[in-house]
Amino acid sequence: MSDISSTSQPDIVHILDFGSQYTQLIARRVRELNIYCEIRPYNTDLAHLSNAKGIILSGSPCSVNGDQRLDVDLKRLSDIAPILGVCYGAQYIADVYGGNVSKADKREYGKATVVVEQDSPLFKDIPTESQVWMSHADTILDLGPDFNLIGKTSSIPVAAYSYLKEKHPMYGIQFHPEVTHSIQGANVMKNFLVDICGITPDWTSESYVEQAVEEIKRKVGTDKVLLGISGGVDSTVAAMLIHRAIGDQLTSFFIDNGLLRKGEFEEVLTKYNELGLNVTGIDASEEFLTGLDGVSDPEKKRKVIGKTFIDVFLREAEKLKDVKWLAQGTIYPDVIESVSVNGPSATIKSHHNVGGLPDYLNLELLEPLRMLFKDEVRKVGHAVGLPDIFVNRHPFPGPGLAIRVLGEISKEKVHLCQEADAIYIDLLKSSGWYDKVWQAGAILLPVKSVGVMGDERTYEYTCALRAVNSNDGMTAEWSPLPYDLLAKISNEIINSVKGINRVVYDISTKPPATIEWE
């Protein structure tokens, strides 16, 4: 199945991934310049790169002098487009063309100052000295005879160079322009992509919507499409794009698993109807909660929920006729993390088809967001006129409150968690803190403690509040909510939710903790 953007966007940058922890960040920085790019494993068939206007070679945990050295055909790559090597990429180019790459006396990690040695389009309008971020164990000691040294630091003789003897120029930098610590990093990347590669920075959310809608029309034609919609931003933006393209040929199922937030099923269903989406609401809460009865292990909870979701979805899908496509809100990190570099990085997780539904339903897969990062999905949501209630919505786990009610689940516990969570989220919104937090939620702990309310002794549950700031959920910092706001939330929960007499606040970062507790 072809990617929507790659079939429609002529100015494309291919980032060859050698296993660096920063590869996704390179892609994000390129996208922020309004230039379209895709990440591909370093050993991708070069035929798939023939449409590139620029090629970036990422860093790597491997060494060009090690047994796990990763090789590419630089001669053929340079016949396609200009090349920028970052860290390992720079060391690899230097090594192939006669340079001397050796293990550094000590690992070079952290801030450094690059000094520009000679004029180069890569350093156009960049100060003679600027701060950069280093992270490498090997270093380039000497360049081959046909190289041009264009930058160095006080600790390394070669921080940046050019090689102009092939069809297209090659540039190498031993610092990371994609991290914010490299003050001029964005300008270095812009110089390479715009001035050297000649790319027009016109890839915007509006242009993406236009391309995606046309591609959906072309691909789907008069076929019918089925989408499992969750109320979250990804599936909702996908629904809006597909609906704009084919209207009521799209049918969406919104399943109430009994583990949503308080009033969420009715509220979201009403909003979908106001948007004109063809959404069928399915109340399967009893079925889900019955299946979860007595289950306490988090992974078993997920498996029960996944199986029940498939059962409900299949049962409802059988009522429809002539559906040819299953749509999903898959986004780019899901795609990237399902592809191994076949070397330094292993597959992190399998491609996140919802519960394996495509296999069960024997349908073609339609994923209009599969090349977008989360922040780009939100921008596309704005571009298609999606209300802020969806676009700015906090992420919510697929298993819902099943993993926020720790231990065994019951209707009573879910109700307590819903009530506490509703108070928490409402007060975050009314205080102006909701949009300052990436994700927040209440967790019901399987812990009871003694309390006093009035003249009576209580023995009730403990509620933990979690609020984090993050860009993509891979790492997260706990949010420093004001003490007076936390006091107000705690007081309101304890006074209003009979069954909870203690509230605590989680101040753990990810890693080592996770955002969710289960």
C-alpha positions in Angstrom: 0.0 0.0 0.0 1.6 3.3 -1.1 2.1 6.2 1.3 -0.2 9.1 0.7 2.5 11.8 0.9 5.3 10.0 -0.9 3.1 9.6 -4.0 2.1 13.3 -4.1 5.1 15.2 -2.8 8.0 15.8 -5.3 10.4 17.5 -2.9 11.3 14.7 -0.5 14.3 14.2 1.8 15.2 10.6 2.8 16.9 10.1 6.2 18.8 6.9 6.3 18.7 5.5 9.8 21.8 3.8 11.1 20.3 3.3 14.6 20.7 6.7 16.2 18.6 7.7 19.1 18.3 11.1 17.4 16.9 9.9 14.0 13.3 10.8 14.7 14.4 14.2 16.0 16.2 14.9 12.6 12.9 14.1 10.8 11.0 16.4 13.1 13.4 19.3 12.5 13.2 18.8 8.8 9.4 18.8 8.9 9.5 22.0 11.1 11.3 23.7 8.1 8.1 22.8 6.0 10.0 20.2 4.1 8.8 16.7 3.7 11.0 13.8 4.7 10.8 10.0 5.4 13.0 7.8 7.6 14.2 4.6 6.0 16.6 1.9 7.2 20.2 2.4 6.0 20.0 -0.7 3.9 16.9 0.3 1.9 17.0 -0.6 -1.8 18.3 2.5 -3.5 15.6 2.3 -6.1 13.2 3.6 -3.3 15.4 6.7 -2.9 15.4 7.8 -6.5 12.9 10.6 -5.9 15.1 12.2 -3.2 16.0 15.9 -3.4 18.3 15.4 -0.4 19.7 12.6 1.7 20.7 12.6 5.3 22.8 9.9 6.9 22.1 9.6 10.6 24.3 8.8 13.6 24.8 5.3 14.9 25.9 3.4 18.0 28.2 1.5 15.7 31.8 2.4 14.7 33.1 2.7 11.1 36.1 0.7 12.4 34.0 -2.0 14.2 32.7 -5.4 13.4 29.2 -4.1 13.1 30.1 -1.3 10.6 27.0 -0.4 8.5 27.7 0.2 4.8 25.9 2.0 2.0 26.8 2.7 -1.6 27.9 6.4 -1.3 28.8 6.6 -5.1 25.2 5.6 -6.1 23.7 7.8 -3.4 25.6 10.8 -4.5 24.3 10.2 -8.0 20.8 10.8 -6.6 21.0 13.9 -4.5 23.3 16.0 -2.2 24.2 14.1 1.1 24.6 15.4 4.7 26.3 13.0 7.0 25.6 13.5 10.7 28.1 12.0 13.2 28.4 8.3 12.1 27.3 9.5 8.6 30.1 12.1 8.6 32.7 9.6 9.8 31.6 7.0 7.2 31.9 9.4 4.3 35.3 10.5 5.5 36.5 6.9 5.9 35.3 5.8 2.5 37.1 8.6 0.7 40.4 8.3 2.4 40.1 10.0 5.7 41.4 8.8 9.1 38.7 7.9 11.6 39.8 6.7 15.0 38.5 6.2 18.5 38.5 9.5 20.4 40.8 9.7 23.5 37.6 10.2 25.5 33.9 10.2 24.5 33.0 13.7 23.2 29.6 14.4 24.7 27.9 17.7 25.4 28.3 21.3 24.4 31.2 22.6 22.2 31.9 25.6 20.1 32.3 25.2 16.3 34.7 27.6 14.6 34.0 28.2 10.9 37.3 27.7 9.0 36.2 28.8 5.5 33.2 30.0 3.5 30.7 27.3 2.7 27.0 27.3 1.7 26.4 25.0 4.7 27.4 27.8 7.1 25.7 30.6 5.2 24.8 33.5 7.6 26.0 31.6 10.6 28.4 33.2 13.1 32.1 32.3 12.9 31.7 30.7 16.3 28.5 28.9 17.6 27.5 26.4 20.2 26.8 22.8 19.1 26.0 19.5 20.7 28.5 16.6 20.5 27.8 12.9 21.1 30.3 10.5 19.6 33.0 8.0 20.6 34.9 8.1 17.3 36.4 11.2 15.7 37.8 12.2 12.3 41.5 12.9 12.7 42.4 13.6 9.1 40.5 14.2 5.9 41.4 12.8 2.5 43.1 15.0 -0.1 39.9 16.1 -1.9 38.0 17.3 1.2 37.5 20.9 2.3 37.7 21.5 6.1 35.0 24.0 7.0 34.7 23.7 10.8 36.5 22.6 13.9 36.3 22.8 17.7 38.9 23.2 20.3 38.9 19.4 21.0 38.4 17.9 17.5 40.3 18.9 14.3 37.3 18.1 12.0 33.8 19.2 13.0 32.5 19.9 9.5 33.7 19.3 5.9 32.6 19.2 2.3 33.5 16.7 -0.5 32.7 18.0 -4.0 34.2 15.4 -6.3 31.0 13.4 -7.0 27.9 14.3 -9.1 26.3 15.9 -6.0 28.1 17.5 -3.1 28.6 15.7 0.3 28.8 17.4 3.6 29.7 15.9 7.0 29.2 17.3 10.5 30.3 15.7 13.7 27.8 17.6 15.8 24.0 17.1 16.1 22.2 20.0 14.4 18.8 18.5 15.3 19.1 19.1 19.1 18.2 22.5 20.5 21.6 22.7 22.2 23.1 23.3 18.7 22.1 27.0 18.6 22.5 27.3 14.8 21.4 23.7 14.0 18.2 24.6 12.3 20.0 27.1 10.1 22.6 24.5 9.2 19.8 22.1 8.1 18.0 24.9 6.3 21.2 25.8 4.4 21.7 22.2 3.3 18.1 21.5 2.3 17.1 24.9 0.7 20.4 26.3 -0.6 22.3 23.2 -1.4 19.5 20.7 -2.3 17.3 23.4 -3.8 14.2 22.3 -2.0 11.2 24.7 -1.8 9.9 24.7 1.8 6.2 24.5 1.0 5.1 21.3 2.8 2.4 22.6 5.2 -0.6 21.1 7.0 -2.9 22.7 4.4 -1.0 21.2 1.5 -1.0 17.8 3.3 -4.8 17.9 3.6 -5.1 18.7 0.0 -2.8 15.9 -1.1 -4.3 13.4 1.4 -7.9 14.0 0.3 -7.0 13.6 -3.4 -5.1 10.4 -2.7 -7.9 8.9 -0.6 -10.4 9.7 -3.5 -8.0 8.1 -6.0 -7.4 5.0 -3.9 -10.8 4.3 -2.5 -13.0 5.4 -5.4 -16.6 4.4 -4.7 -15.6 1.7 -2.1 -16.9 1.8 1.4 -14.5 2.4 4.4 -14.9 1.3 8.0 -13.1 3.1 10.9 -12.8 2.3 14.6 -13.0 5.7 16.1 -12.0 6.4 19.8 -12.6 10.0 20.5 -8.8 10.7 20.5 -7.1 13.1 18.1 -5.5 10.5 15.8 -8.6 8.6 14.8 -10.8 11.7 14.8 -8.4 13.6 12.4 -8.3 10.4 10.2 -12.1 10.4 10.1 -12.3 14.1 9.2 -9.8 13.6 6.3 -11.5 10.5 4.9 -15.0 12.1 5.3 -13.8 15.1 3.4 -12.7 12.9 0.6 -15.5 10.4 0.3 -18.4 11.6 2.6 -20.7 8.9 3.9 -18.8 6.1 2.2 -17.1 6.2 5.6 -18.8 4.5 8.5 -17.2 4.7 11.9 -17.8 2.6 15.1 -17.4 4.3 18.5 -17.4 1.5 21.1 -18.2 2.2 24.7 -16.1 -0.3 26.7 -17.3 1.0 30.0 -13.8 2.3 30.7 -14.1 5.7 29.2 -14.1 9.0 31.2 -17.2 10.2 32.9 -19.9 11.1 30.3 -17.3 10.7 27.5 -19.3 8.3 25.3 -22.4 10.5 25.1 -20.4 13.8 24.8 -18.1 12.6 22.1 -20.9 10.9 20.1 -22.8 14.2 20.2 -19.7 16.1 18.9 -19.2 13.6 16.1 -22.8 14.0 15.0 -22.4 17.8 15.0 -19.4 17.4 12.7 -21.5 15.4 10.3 -19.5 12.2 10.6 -21.3 8.9 10.0 -20.6 7.4 13.5 -22.4 4.5 15.1 -22.2 4.4 18.9 -22.1 0.9 20.3 -22.6 0.4 24.1 -20.7 -2.8 24.9 -19.7 -1.7 28.5 -21.3 -4.8 30.1 -19.5 -7.1 27.8 -16.1 -5.6 28.5 -16.6 -5.4 32.3 -17.9 -8.9 32.5 -14.8 -10.1 30.6 -12.6 -8.2 33.1 -14.2 -9.6 36.2 -11.5 -11.0 38.5 -8.6 -9.9 36.2 -5.8 -8.0 37.9 -2.7 -8.5 35.8 -2.2 -5.5 33.4 -1.3 -7.6 30.4 -4.2 -9.9 30.9 -6.5 -6.8 31.1 -5.1 -5.6 27.7 -5.6 -9.0 26.1 -9.2 -9.3 27.4 -10.0 -5.8 26.2 -8.3 -6.5 22.8 -10.2 -9.7 22.3 -13.5 -8.2 23.3 -13.0 -5.2 21.0 -12.4 -7.6 18.1 -15.5 -9.6 19.0 -17.7 -6.5 19.2 -16.2 -4.9 16.1 -16.6 -8.1 14.0 -20.2 -8.5 15.1 -21.1 -5.0 14.1 -19.1 -5.1 10.9 -21.0 -8.1 9.7 -24.1 -5.9 9.6 -22.5 -3.8 6.9 -22.3 -4.7 3.2 -19.6 -4.1 0.6 -16.9 -2.6 2.9 -13.5 -2.8 1.2 -11.3 -0.8 3.5 -10.4 -0.6 7.1 -9.1 2.8 8.2 -6.8 3.5 11.2 -5.3 6.5 12.9 -1.7 5.1 12.7 0.9 7.8 13.0 4.6 8.0 12.0 6.2 6.9 15.3 4.2 3.7 15.1 5.5 3.0 11.6 9.1 3.9 12.5 9.1 1.8 15.6 7.9 -1.3 13.7 10.8 -1.2 11.3 14.2 -2.6 12.4 17.4 -1.2 11.1 18.6 -4.8 10.9 21.6 -4.1 13.1 22.0 -1.6 16.0 18.3 -1.1 16.7 15.7 -3.7 17.2 12.0 -3.6 16.5 10.5 -1.8 19.5 6.9 -2.8 18.9 4.8 -4.4 16.1 2.9 -2.2 13.7 -0.1 -1.1 15.7 -3.0 -2.4 13.6 -5.9 -2.2 16.0 -6.1 -5.7 17.5 -5.2 -7.4 14.2 -8.5 -6.4 12.7 -7.2 -6.3 9.1 -6.4 -10.0 9.3 -9.8 -10.9 10.7 -11.8 -8.7 8.3 -9.8 -9.3 5.1 -9.9 -5.6 4.2 -7.4 -3.3 2.6 -5.8 -0.9 5.1 -6.2 2.9 4.8 -3.9 5.0 7.1 -4.0 8.7 6.0 -1.9 9.9 9.0 0.9 7.2 8.9 3.5 9.7 7.8 2.7 12.4 10.4 4.1 13.0 13.9 1.7 13.8 16.7 2.1 17.5 16.6 1.6 17.4 12.8 -1.6 15.5 13.3 -2.9 18.3 15.6 -2.0 20.9 12.9 -3.9 18.9 10.3 -6.8 18.7 12.7 -6.9 22.5 12.8 -6.6 22.6 9.0 -9.7 20.4 8.5 -11.7 22.5 11.0 -11.7 20.1 14.0 -12.8 21.8 17.2 -10.2 22.3 20.0 -12.1 19.7 22.2 -10.6 17.1 19.9 -7.3 18.7 18.7 -6.1 19.7 22.1 -7.3 16.6 23.8 -4.9 14.8 26.2 -3.8 11.3 25.1 -5.9 8.6 26.7 -4.7 5.0 26.9 -6.3 2.4 24.6 -7.4 0.1 27.6 -8.9 3.2 29.2 -9.5 3.2 32.9 -8.7 -0.5 33.1 -5.1 0.5 33.6 -5.9 3.4 35.9 -7.9 1.2 38.2 -5.1 -0.9 39.6 -5.7 -4.5 40.5 -9.1 -6.1 40.0 -11.8 -4.1 38.2 -15.3 -3.6 39.3 -18.1 -1.2 38.4 -17.7 0.5 41.7 -14.0 1.1 41.3 -14.5 2.4 37.7 -17.2 4.7 39.0 -14.9 6.1 41.7 -12.0 6.6 39.2 -14.4 8.3 36.7 -15.7 10.7 39.4 -12.3 11.6 40.7 -10.9 12.0 37.2 -13.8 14.3 36.1 -13.1 16.6 39.1 -9.4 16.6 38.3 -9.8 17.4 34.6 -12.5 20.0 35.1 -10.4 21.9 37.6 -7.4 21.7 35.3 -9.5 23.3 32.6 -11.1 26.0 34.8 -7.7 26.9 36.2 -6.1 27.2 32.7 -3.7 24.4 33.4 -5.2 21.8 31.1 -3.5 23.1 27.9 -0.2 23.5 29.8 -0.1 19.7 30.6 0.5 17.0 28.0 -1.5 14.3 29.8 -3.3 14.0 33.0 -5.5 11.5 34.8 -6.6 10.0 38.1 -5.5 6.6 39.2 -7.4 4.5 41.8 -5.0 2.6 43.9 -5.8 -0.8 45.5 -4.9 0.7 48.8 -7.3 1.7 51.6 -6.3 3.9 54.5 -7.9 5.2 57.7 -9.4 8.7 57.6 -11.7 10.9 59.6 -14.7 12.8 58.2 -16.7 14.7 60.7 -16.8 12.5 63.8 -16.7 9.3 61.8 -13.8 7.0 61.0 -13.4 6.1 57.3 -11.5 3.3 55.6 -11.5 4.2 51.9 -9.4 4.1 48.7 -6.5 6.3 47.8 -6.5 8.3 44.5 -3.2 9.2 42.8 -3.1 12.2 40.4 -0.7 12.1 37.4 0.2 15.0 35.2 3.2 15.1 32.8 4.7 17.2 30.1 6.1 15.6 27.0 6.5 16.0 23.3 5.8 12.4 22.1 5.3 10.3 25.2 8.7 8.6 24.9 10.1 10.7 27.8 8.1 12.8 30.3 8.6 15.2 33.2 6.0 15.5 36.0 4.1 18.7 35.7 4.7 21.2 38.6 1.0 22.0 39.3 0.6 24.8 41.8 0.1 23.8 45.4 -3.1 25.7 45.8 -4.6 24.0 42.7 -3.5 20.5 44.0 -5.1 21.4 47.4 -8.3 22.4 45.7 -8.4 19.2 43.6 -7.7 17.0 46.6 -10.3 18.7 48.7 -13.0 18.5 46.0 -12.3 14.8 45.3 -12.4 13.8 49.0 -15.5 15.8 49.7 -17.4 14.7 46.6 -16.4 11.2 45.9 -17.6 8.8 48.7 -15.1 6.0 48.7 -11.9 8.0 48.5 -10.4 9.7 51.5 -6.8 10.3 50.4 -5.2 12.0 47.4 -1.5 11.8 46.4 0.4 13.4 43.5 2.9 11.4 41.4 6.2 13.2 40.9 8.0 10.5 38.9 9.7 11.1 35.6 9.7 8.8 32.5 12.1 7.0 32.6 12.4 5.3 35.0 8.6 5.4 35.7 6.0 5.2 32.9 3.2 7.7 32.3 0.5 5.1 33.1 0.8 3.0 36.2 0.0 -0.3 34.5 
